[in-house]
Amino acid sequence: MKDDDFEEAMRCFTQAQGHLDGKPDLAGAYDNQAGAHLTRFNVLAQEGDLDAAVTLWKRSLALPDSPGLEMDRKRSLAAALSQRYSRHGCREDLDHARALFEETIGKPSANPDTELRSALTWGHWAFDRAMSETPNVEAWHEAAKAFDIARAATDRLLRLQITRKHQADWLAQAQHIPVRHAFALVKSGQPERAVEALEAGRSVFLAEALERNRADLEQLAVIGHGSLHRYRAAVTAMRLAEREVQAPAEITGIFTNNAARLRIAGELQASIASIREVPGFEDFLRVLTFAELRVKAATAPLVYLLVTEAGGLALIVSEYGVCHVPLSCTSQILHDWLVTDRRGEGPSGYLLEAFTNQRGLRGTLEAMLPEIGKQLIKPVAAALNELLKPPPDQKPLVRLIPTGPLTMLPLHAANYVAADGTSGSLLDDFSVSYLPSARVLRRPAGAQPNSDLGRMVVGDPAPLPDQFKPLRYARFEAAVVSALAPNSFPPLIGNDATADAVHGQWGRAESAHLACHGIFDMRSPLQSALMLAGGKFTLGETMTELSAGRGPREVVLSACQTALTEFMRLPEEVIGFPVGLIQAGAETVIGTLWSVNDWSTSLLMTKYATERLHCSSAEALRRAQVWLRDSGAEELARFCREICRMVSPADAQAMRLHLAALTLRPHETRALFGEPYYWAGFTCWGMG
């Protein structure tokens, strides 16, 4: 912004105000000039601009104006005063800004888009004050109240815009609400409401990111249910009413009185309720209450994990209630783990190395996991042990619900030193599964149990594009997994693993094991795909099948990068193969966070398959990971001999070469795959 251009604009504003003196448009002229000053302040940080904006908005409010525009200007003045208070700490600015926010936000007739922006401004300001002015319980309450209003505005926007192909920018604004909202509620002494807020935010954004609500409406159209027409009519009426709120006072219409708007809002709610009465649509635009979450946590605790600038929190929900565990990790520390090079060799870090640099990833994991253990997992493990008090020979299931970039980390593998001096990780004490939100625990499974359904097994599809190397041990892995399941369909290996063949078996499978390459598309997560012979199977395609009730309830993705999640576009939510498949109806999905060594993967997955015969998915994965982490040459050789007997000599050829090498080291006790790189990337999502 050039100063000469700005000064010329200011002269034009002043000249226009002279012509408008005593006229109704003068308030608008002051408003426009104030907005220009604030824009330049946000770019150049010149104090005079902020003071000028405050002065001009005060002048505009001293003049008569339409109620809707007057409320907008009060919100603008509140925002400017909050910025000035943050810089100078003037108590008068604090009190005036808070009074204006209280006056203008949370009114039934407010436009939800404007309401959301103003509530977020208020909430983030209060949150930042609470952090910097410790202790400030009053500011935490204020932040919680503002985020309550922002959440309500988000709900209204969701109901009004669900049928639009392109969401307005409210989704990008609202994505930051749940974590800060939950943190403020805990600080305000409301942990149960914090759980509800976090769960609500996660389930809403997940459903929107995967277009599940829109898909539900499309399915209603297919079955021709009358509730869809009623819902669309109510949405149209409400949109017109929201526009009317912002109209000048002299413009009248059928929606200008609050009673009419309340009737329309009631009809919208009634239409949503009628959709929920349709079998299979009970969860439409609905989130779990805390009472329902306690019921769902009766079989296994739910552990919500969040990190903010002010610190981290674990919210542990059980049948007994909720306890909150403070964590020392901050969002800056998390950022450093993800993108800061820990070895001084240039920009790198865990996030980049998970995609591109296996050698660098090994060192990063060795350095990063103890820090994660110390700052995040150790306090959680202590609280879980105190809550569950498991006998030494039992490993109870816990379900982790990480938020934002935490979903990228192998939290189950983070090592720490316990209070008694022993070293371990969550895997040593618990079976661990991950959830995108607790809502998936209440969705019906995609396919019902059926004795005619079998296991689909895919191994090393070929040919593939040149950038994909053959998976030397995938054929062996597929052969072993198929041999362990009497009800397996004919395995799809090599040239047989075409997209058509996989589609054909997918809809009839009770479980699926795919040992193949996978790719993760960060820009379009629904285009992430499993690479097949001459084609691919995208996440979007698998979800379509599962949503229609066709597809496996348990999916093992023994492939590269299948558990990676997209958080750049929606930082508080996750999108990837496990999340998409579970949201569509699968109960459990095994995936991997980074490109994995082929031999160690084959050992881990075949061990998982043998353990899965005797226990749950989460426990089978835990046993397999601990086994691979701790096993020396002698134990690995014993296992290789055992599984090689299950398959033909041709299928076992690649593994027998390694078996021969292992037998030359019978007394070596060092764990050959002890580094986390080899085993920690595999994660269990869903029921577990």
RAMOUR-V99415 format. One record per helix or strand of 3 or more residues. SS is the DSSP state (H for helix, E for strand). FROM is the first residue (numbers start at 1). LEN is the number of residues. If there is no record, write none. Layout:
BEGIN
SS,FROM,LEN
SS,FROM,LEN
END
This chain:
BEGIN
H,3,17
H,26,19
H,47,15
H,67,22
H,91,14
H,112,21
H,137,25
H,170,5
H,177,11
H,191,19
H,212,12
H,227,19
H,258,19
H,290,7
E,301,8
E,311,8
E,321,7
H,331,9
H,350,7
H,358,31
E,397,6
H,404,5
H,411,3
H,426,4
E,431,4
H,438,5
E,454,6
H,474,11
H,494,3
H,499,8
E,509,7
H,525,3
E,529,5
E,535,4
H,539,9
E,554,4
H,577,8
E,588,5
H,598,15
H,617,14
H,633,12
H,649,15
H,676,4
E,682,5
END
